[in-house]
Amino acid sequence: METIYLLFIVLLAAMLGFELIRKVPATLHTPLMSGSNAISGVTLVGALVASGSDNNLLTTILGTAAVALASINVVGGYLVTDRMLGMFKKKDKK
């Protein structure tokens, strides 16, 4: 029964997140991307704690996968944010 509740929460969070991101105007996208990068950094710390725990093999495997995915998310997010901010810089005239 607990698994059904957890699955319901994950599905509800996914639908809510999709709707929120879909309705964000373009002018707010870069600041929100920076904020989500900070949240991904917190996720990365939690994944490191989970992967380093001595509970069991499954926890270590899932924690290691979470570290890899959160790292990709953080690095990719900062690259996209940097590219977006680069669009607002003035071009040098030569």
Phi and psi in radians as a Rosetta constraint file:
Dihedral C 1 N 2 CA 2 C 2 CIRCULARHARMONIC -1.119 0.35
Dihedral N 2 CA 2 C 2 N 3 CIRCULARHARMONIC -0.614 0.35
Dihedral C 2 N 3 CA 3 C 3 CIRCULARHARMONIC -1.116 0.35
Dihedral N 3 CA 3 C 3 N 4 CIRCULARHARMONIC -0.642 0.35
Dihedral C 3 N 4 CA 4 C 4 CIRCULARHARMONIC -1.143 0.35
Dihedral N 4 CA 4 C 4 N 5 CIRCULARHARMONIC -0.733 0.35
Dihedral C 4 N 5 CA 5 C 5 CIRCULARHARMONIC -1.104 0.35
Dihedral N 5 CA 5 C 5 N 6 CIRCULARHARMONIC -0.754 0.35
Dihedral C 5 N 6 CA 6 C 6 CIRCULARHARMONIC -1.140 0.35
Dihedral N 6 CA 6 C 6 N 7 CIRCULARHARMONIC -0.708 0.35
Dihedral C 6 N 7 CA 7 C 7 CIRCULARHARMONIC -1.110 0.35
Dihedral N 7 CA 7 C 7 N 8 CIRCULARHARMONIC -0.710 0.35
Dihedral C 7 N 8 CA 8 C 8 CIRCULARHARMONIC -1.062 0.35
Dihedral N 8 CA 8 C 8 N 9 CIRCULARHARMONIC -0.747 0.35
Dihedral C 8 N 9 CA 9 C 9 CIRCULARHARMONIC -1.138 0.35
Dihedral N 9 CA 9 C 9 N 10 CIRCULARHARMONIC -0.730 0.35
Dihedral C 9 N 10 CA 10 C 10 CIRCULARHARMONIC -1.106 0.35
Dihedral N 10 CA 10 C 10 N 11 CIRCULARHARMONIC -0.791 0.35
Dihedral C 10 N 11 CA 11 C 11 CIRCULARHARMONIC -1.137 0.35
Dihedral N 11 CA 11 C 11 N 12 CIRCULARHARMONIC -0.708 0.35
Dihedral C 11 N 12 CA 12 C 12 CIRCULARHARMONIC -1.124 0.35
Dihedral N 12 CA 12 C 12 N 13 CIRCULARHARMONIC -0.740 0.35
Dihedral C 12 N 13 CA 13 C 13 CIRCULARHARMONIC -1.144 0.35
Dihedral N 13 CA 13 C 13 N 14 CIRCULARHARMONIC -0.667 0.35
Dihedral C 13 N 14 CA 14 C 14 CIRCULARHARMONIC -1.141 0.35
Dihedral N 14 CA 14 C 14 N 15 CIRCULARHARMONIC -0.774 0.35
Dihedral C 14 N 15 CA 15 C 15 CIRCULARHARMONIC -1.148 0.35
Dihedral N 15 CA 15 C 15 N 16 CIRCULARHARMONIC -0.741 0.35
Dihedral C 15 N 16 CA 16 C 16 CIRCULARHARMONIC -1.124 0.35
Dihedral N 16 CA 16 C 16 N 17 CIRCULARHARMONIC -0.775 0.35
Dihedral C 16 N 17 CA 17 C 17 CIRCULARHARMONIC -1.085 0.35
Dihedral N 17 CA 17 C 17 N 18 CIRCULARHARMONIC -0.722 0.35
Dihedral C 17 N 18 CA 18 C 18 CIRCULARHARMONIC -1.080 0.35
Dihedral N 18 CA 18 C 18 N 19 CIRCULARHARMONIC -0.787 0.35
Dihedral C 18 N 19 CA 19 C 19 CIRCULARHARMONIC -1.137 0.35
Dihedral N 19 CA 19 C 19 N 20 CIRCULARHARMONIC -0.698 0.35
Dihedral C 19 N 20 CA 20 C 20 CIRCULARHARMONIC -1.158 0.35
Dihedral N 20 CA 20 C 20 N 21 CIRCULARHARMONIC -0.782 0.35
Dihedral C 20 N 21 CA 21 C 21 CIRCULARHARMONIC -1.194 0.35
Dihedral N 21 CA 21 C 21 N 22 CIRCULARHARMONIC -0.624 0.35
Dihedral C 21 N 22 CA 22 C 22 CIRCULARHARMONIC -1.138 0.35
Dihedral N 22 CA 22 C 22 N 23 CIRCULARHARMONIC -0.510 0.35
Dihedral C 22 N 23 CA 23 C 23 CIRCULARHARMONIC -1.715 0.35
Dihedral N 23 CA 23 C 23 N 24 CIRCULARHARMONIC 0.179 0.35
Dihedral C 23 N 24 CA 24 C 24 CIRCULARHARMONIC -1.395 0.35
Dihedral N 24 CA 24 C 24 N 25 CIRCULARHARMONIC 2.224 0.35
Dihedral C 24 N 25 CA 25 C 25 CIRCULARHARMONIC -1.191 0.35
Dihedral N 25 CA 25 C 25 N 26 CIRCULARHARMONIC 2.730 0.35
Dihedral C 25 N 26 CA 26 C 26 CIRCULARHARMONIC -1.069 0.35
Dihedral N 26 CA 26 C 26 N 27 CIRCULARHARMONIC -0.542 0.35
Dihedral C 26 N 27 CA 27 C 27 CIRCULARHARMONIC -1.213 0.35
Dihedral N 27 CA 27 C 27 N 28 CIRCULARHARMONIC -0.384 0.35
Dihedral C 27 N 28 CA 28 C 28 CIRCULARHARMONIC -1.723 0.35
Dihedral N 28 CA 28 C 28 N 29 CIRCULARHARMONIC -0.039 0.35
Dihedral C 28 N 29 CA 29 C 29 CIRCULARHARMONIC -1.125 0.35
Dihedral N 29 CA 29 C 29 N 30 CIRCULARHARMONIC -0.776 0.35
Dihedral C 29 N 30 CA 30 C 30 CIRCULARHARMONIC -1.139 0.35
Dihedral N 30 CA 30 C 30 N 31 CIRCULARHARMONIC -0.817 0.35
Dihedral C 30 N 31 CA 31 C 31 CIRCULARHARMONIC -1.087 0.35
Dihedral N 31 CA 31 C 31 N 32 CIRCULARHARMONIC -0.640 0.35
Dihedral C 31 N 32 CA 32 C 32 CIRCULARHARMONIC -1.205 0.35
Dihedral N 32 CA 32 C 32 N 33 CIRCULARHARMONIC -0.585 0.35
Dihedral C 32 N 33 CA 33 C 33 CIRCULARHARMONIC -1.116 0.35
Dihedral N 33 CA 33 C 33 N 34 CIRCULARHARMONIC -0.711 0.35
Dihedral C 33 N 34 CA 34 C 34 CIRCULARHARMONIC -1.124 0.35
Dihedral N 34 CA 34 C 34 N 35 CIRCULARHARMONIC -0.707 0.35
Dihedral C 34 N 35 CA 35 C 35 CIRCULARHARMONIC -1.146 0.35
Dihedral N 35 CA 35 C 35 N 36 CIRCULARHARMONIC -0.691 0.35
Dihedral C 35 N 36 CA 36 C 36 CIRCULARHARMONIC -1.223 0.35
Dihedral N 36 CA 36 C 36 N 37 CIRCULARHARMONIC -0.485 0.35
Dihedral C 36 N 37 CA 37 C 37 CIRCULARHARMONIC -1.148 0.35
Dihedral N 37 CA 37 C 37 N 38 CIRCULARHARMONIC -0.666 0.35
Dihedral C 37 N 38 CA 38 C 38 CIRCULARHARMONIC -1.144 0.35
Dihedral N 38 CA 38 C 38 N 39 CIRCULARHARMONIC -0.702 0.35
Dihedral C 38 N 39 CA 39 C 39 CIRCULARHARMONIC -1.133 0.35
Dihedral N 39 CA 39 C 39 N 40 CIRCULARHARMONIC -0.675 0.35
Dihedral C 39 N 40 CA 40 C 40 CIRCULARHARMONIC -1.136 0.35
Dihedral N 40 CA 40 C 40 N 41 CIRCULARHARMONIC -0.556 0.35
Dihedral C 40 N 41 CA 41 C 41 CIRCULARHARMONIC -1.125 0.35
Dihedral N 41 CA 41 C 41 N 42 CIRCULARHARMONIC -0.681 0.35
Dihedral C 41 N 42 CA 42 C 42 CIRCULARHARMONIC -1.158 0.35
Dihedral N 42 CA 42 C 42 N 43 CIRCULARHARMONIC -0.693 0.35
Dihedral C 42 N 43 CA 43 C 43 CIRCULARHARMONIC -1.070 0.35
Dihedral N 43 CA 43 C 43 N 44 CIRCULARHARMONIC -0.688 0.35
Dihedral C 43 N 44 CA 44 C 44 CIRCULARHARMONIC -1.095 0.35
Dihedral N 44 CA 44 C 44 N 45 CIRCULARHARMONIC -0.711 0.35
Dihedral C 44 N 45 CA 45 C 45 CIRCULARHARMONIC -1.123 0.35
Dihedral N 45 CA 45 C 45 N 46 CIRCULARHARMONIC -0.751 0.35
Dihedral C 45 N 46 CA 46 C 46 CIRCULARHARMONIC -1.105 0.35
Dihedral N 46 CA 46 C 46 N 47 CIRCULARHARMONIC -0.653 0.35
Dihedral C 46 N 47 CA 47 C 47 CIRCULARHARMONIC -1.176 0.35
Dihedral N 47 CA 47 C 47 N 48 CIRCULARHARMONIC -0.644 0.35
Dihedral C 47 N 48 CA 48 C 48 CIRCULARHARMONIC -1.105 0.35
Dihedral N 48 CA 48 C 48 N 49 CIRCULARHARMONIC -0.720 0.35
Dihedral C 48 N 49 CA 49 C 49 CIRCULARHARMONIC -1.124 0.35
Dihedral N 49 CA 49 C 49 N 50 CIRCULARHARMONIC -0.753 0.35
Dihedral C 49 N 50 CA 50 C 50 CIRCULARHARMONIC -1.158 0.35
Dihedral N 50 CA 50 C 50 N 51 CIRCULARHARMONIC -0.680 0.35
Dihedral C 50 N 51 CA 51 C 51 CIRCULARHARMONIC -1.293 0.35
Dihedral N 51 CA 51 C 51 N 52 CIRCULARHARMONIC -0.422 0.35
Dihedral C 51 N 52 CA 52 C 52 CIRCULARHARMONIC -1.588 0.35
Dihedral N 52 CA 52 C 52 N 53 CIRCULARHARMONIC -0.068 0.35
Dihedral C 52 N 53 CA 53 C 53 CIRCULARHARMONIC -1.320 0.35
Dihedral N 53 CA 53 C 53 N 54 CIRCULARHARMONIC 2.733 0.35
Dihedral C 53 N 54 CA 54 C 54 CIRCULARHARMONIC -1.791 0.35
Dihedral N 54 CA 54 C 54 N 55 CIRCULARHARMONIC 0.536 0.35
Dihedral C 54 N 55 CA 55 C 55 CIRCULARHARMONIC -1.196 0.35
Dihedral N 55 CA 55 C 55 N 56 CIRCULARHARMONIC -1.159 0.35
Dihedral C 55 N 56 CA 56 C 56 CIRCULARHARMONIC -2.774 0.35
Dihedral N 56 CA 56 C 56 N 57 CIRCULARHARMONIC 3.095 0.35
Dihedral C 56 N 57 CA 57 C 57 CIRCULARHARMONIC -1.164 0.35
Dihedral N 57 CA 57 C 57 N 58 CIRCULARHARMONIC -0.690 0.35
Dihedral C 57 N 58 CA 58 C 58 CIRCULARHARMONIC -1.083 0.35
Dihedral N 58 CA 58 C 58 N 59 CIRCULARHARMONIC -0.737 0.35
Dihedral C 58 N 59 CA 59 C 59 CIRCULARHARMONIC -1.086 0.35
Dihedral N 59 CA 59 C 59 N 60 CIRCULARHARMONIC -0.723 0.35
Dihedral C 59 N 60 CA 60 C 60 CIRCULARHARMONIC -1.144 0.35
Dihedral N 60 CA 60 C 60 N 61 CIRCULARHARMONIC -0.724 0.35
Dihedral C 60 N 61 CA 61 C 61 CIRCULARHARMONIC -1.166 0.35
Dihedral N 61 CA 61 C 61 N 62 CIRCULARHARMONIC -0.821 0.35
Dihedral C 61 N 62 CA 62 C 62 CIRCULARHARMONIC -1.138 0.35
Dihedral N 62 CA 62 C 62 N 63 CIRCULARHARMONIC -0.666 0.35
Dihedral C 62 N 63 CA 63 C 63 CIRCULARHARMONIC -1.134 0.35
Dihedral N 63 CA 63 C 63 N 64 CIRCULARHARMONIC -0.698 0.35
Dihedral C 63 N 64 CA 64 C 64 CIRCULARHARMONIC -1.152 0.35
Dihedral N 64 CA 64 C 64 N 65 CIRCULARHARMONIC -0.719 0.35
Dihedral C 64 N 65 CA 65 C 65 CIRCULARHARMONIC -1.110 0.35
Dihedral N 65 CA 65 C 65 N 66 CIRCULARHARMONIC -0.678 0.35
Dihedral C 65 N 66 CA 66 C 66 CIRCULARHARMONIC -1.144 0.35
Dihedral N 66 CA 66 C 66 N 67 CIRCULARHARMONIC -0.660 0.35
Dihedral C 66 N 67 CA 67 C 67 CIRCULARHARMONIC -1.091 0.35
Dihedral N 67 CA 67 C 67 N 68 CIRCULARHARMONIC -0.787 0.35
Dihedral C 67 N 68 CA 68 C 68 CIRCULARHARMONIC -1.103 0.35
Dihedral N 68 CA 68 C 68 N 69 CIRCULARHARMONIC -0.827 0.35
Dihedral C 68 N 69 CA 69 C 69 CIRCULARHARMONIC -1.189 0.35
Dihedral N 69 CA 69 C 69 N 70 CIRCULARHARMONIC -0.705 0.35
Dihedral C 69 N 70 CA 70 C 70 CIRCULARHARMONIC -1.172 0.35
Dihedral N 70 CA 70 C 70 N 71 CIRCULARHARMONIC -0.613 0.35
Dihedral C 70 N 71 CA 71 C 71 CIRCULARHARMONIC -1.136 0.35
Dihedral N 71 CA 71 C 71 N 72 CIRCULARHARMONIC -0.758 0.35
Dihedral C 71 N 72 CA 72 C 72 CIRCULARHARMONIC -1.068 0.35
Dihedral N 72 CA 72 C 72 N 73 CIRCULARHARMONIC -0.724 0.35
Dihedral C 72 N 73 CA 73 C 73 CIRCULARHARMONIC -1.119 0.35
Dihedral N 73 CA 73 C 73 N 74 CIRCULARHARMONIC -0.770 0.35
Dihedral C 73 N 74 CA 74 C 74 CIRCULARHARMONIC -1.154 0.35
Dihedral N 74 CA 74 C 74 N 75 CIRCULARHARMONIC -0.861 0.35
Dihedral C 74 N 75 CA 75 C 75 CIRCULARHARMONIC -1.113 0.35
Dihedral N 75 CA 75 C 75 N 76 CIRCULARHARMONIC -0.809 0.35
Dihedral C 75 N 76 CA 76 C 76 CIRCULARHARMONIC -1.088 0.35
Dihedral N 76 CA 76 C 76 N 77 CIRCULARHARMONIC -0.695 0.35
Dihedral C 76 N 77 CA 77 C 77 CIRCULARHARMONIC -1.102 0.35
Dihedral N 77 CA 77 C 77 N 78 CIRCULARHARMONIC -0.743 0.35
Dihedral C 77 N 78 CA 78 C 78 CIRCULARHARMONIC -1.199 0.35
Dihedral N 78 CA 78 C 78 N 79 CIRCULARHARMONIC -0.599 0.35
Dihedral C 78 N 79 CA 79 C 79 CIRCULARHARMONIC -1.153 0.35
Dihedral N 79 CA 79 C 79 N 80 CIRCULARHARMONIC -0.743 0.35
Dihedral C 79 N 80 CA 80 C 80 CIRCULARHARMONIC -1.147 0.35
Dihedral N 80 CA 80 C 80 N 81 CIRCULARHARMONIC -0.745 0.35
Dihedral C 80 N 81 CA 81 C 81 CIRCULARHARMONIC -1.090 0.35
Dihedral N 81 CA 81 C 81 N 82 CIRCULARHARMONIC -0.741 0.35
Dihedral C 81 N 82 CA 82 C 82 CIRCULARHARMONIC -1.095 0.35
Dihedral N 82 CA 82 C 82 N 83 CIRCULARHARMONIC -0.711 0.35
Dihedral C 82 N 83 CA 83 C 83 CIRCULARHARMONIC -1.150 0.35
Dihedral N 83 CA 83 C 83 N 84 CIRCULARHARMONIC -0.712 0.35
Dihedral C 83 N 84 CA 84 C 84 CIRCULARHARMONIC -1.119 0.35
Dihedral N 84 CA 84 C 84 N 85 CIRCULARHARMONIC -0.758 0.35
Dihedral C 84 N 85 CA 85 C 85 CIRCULARHARMONIC -1.167 0.35
Dihedral N 85 CA 85 C 85 N 86 CIRCULARHARMONIC -0.517 0.35
Dihedral C 85 N 86 CA 86 C 86 CIRCULARHARMONIC -1.128 0.35
Dihedral N 86 CA 86 C 86 N 87 CIRCULARHARMONIC -0.441 0.35
Dihedral C 86 N 87 CA 87 C 87 CIRCULARHARMONIC -1.203 0.35
Dihedral N 87 CA 87 C 87 N 88 CIRCULARHARMONIC -0.406 0.35
Dihedral C 87 N 88 CA 88 C 88 CIRCULARHARMONIC -1.604 0.35
Dihedral N 88 CA 88 C 88 N 89 CIRCULARHARMONIC -0.104 0.35
Dihedral C 88 N 89 CA 89 C 89 CIRCULARHARMONIC -1.349 0.35
Dihedral N 89 CA 89 C 89 N 90 CIRCULARHARMONIC 2.587 0.35
Dihedral C 89 N 90 CA 90 C 90 CIRCULARHARMONIC -1.294 0.35
Dihedral N 90 CA 90 C 90 N 91 CIRCULARHARMONIC 2.456 0.35
Dihedral C 90 N 91 CA 91 C 91 CIRCULARHARMONIC -1.395 0.35
Dihedral N 91 CA 91 C 91 N 92 CIRCULARHARMONIC 2.416 0.35
Dihedral C 91 N 92 CA 92 C 92 CIRCULARHARMONIC -1.352 0.35
Dihedral N 92 CA 92 C 92 N 93 CIRCULARHARMONIC 2.256 0.35
Dihedral C 92 N 93 CA 93 C 93 CIRCULARHARMONIC -1.603 0.35
Dihedral N 93 CA 93 C 93 N 94 CIRCULARHARMONIC 2.233 0.35
